Amino acid sequence: MTAKELQKYFKDHLVPSRLYNMKGGHHKNRICLGWDKNRQEWEVYYSEGKAKIGLMQFDNESEACQRMKEEVSTVMELIYGLKIVS
């Protein structure tokens, strides 16, 4: 899965965009997926202020996207009581 495919997946499953960000960087209170140019690796984390909480690093895009999908699915279930079914 690519980041572009994951974004389409979120839209198709009506995941509110305020829960996630697909461009990395710092986006208040969102689960983020990003590419670290310096380390040449993918990152998934929760952005709180300028901190990357629970930072997970991946060698490839597919693994990072799968983990982000799992994290966002968990949040959807916790907040809205909705389980995303593929």
N, C-alpha and C positions, 0 to 999 in steps of 0.2 A: 504494500500500500504506500502511495506517495502522499505528501502533504496536500496536494491538490485533490486527490481522491478522498482523503479524510475530511477535508472541508466540505466537499459535496455530500459525503455521508452525514455529517452533522446537519447540514441544511435539509437534506431529505428526511431526517429523523426529527426535525423541528427543535434542535438543541439551541437554546437562546445564545446569541453571539456574546452576550455579556459574561458568559462562563469561560470563554476560551479566547486565545489569540494564536494565530498561526505564523506570526512574523518575529517571534522572539522579543527581546528587549524587556522593558518594564511597563506593564499594563496592570493597573491597580486591581487586585483581587480577581485574577484570572489564571487559569491553567494555560501555560504557554508552551509552544513548540518553537524551537529556533535552531539556527545553525551557528555555531561558534567558529568564526573564521580563523581565529588564532590557534585554536586547538584542533580544528578540522574534525569536529564531531557534532552530532545532534544532541539537543538538550530538551528535556521536559521538566517543568517546574511550576510551582505556584508563585506568582509574582505578588509580593506585598511590599509596597513602597519601592525601594531600589534593591530589596533583598530577593534572592531566588531561594525560596523555601522548598526543601525536599528535592534538590537538584539531582536529576538522573541523566547520565551521559551515555550515548549510544554511538556505535561505529557506523551504523547505517540508518537510512531514513525509514525503512520499513519497520524495524524494531522500535524506533522512537514513536512512529505513528501508532503502532499497535498499543504501546504503553499509554500514550495520550488518550486513545480511544477508551481504554480501560478506566483511566482516571476520570475522564469526563462522564462516562457511564455511571461510575460510582457516585459522583456528585449529583447527577440527575436523579438517581434513585434515592439518595439521602434527602435532597431538598424537595423534590417534587413527587416522590413516591412512584416514579415511572422507570421502568426497566426498558432499556433500548434492546430491541430484538432485531438481529440481522436477517 
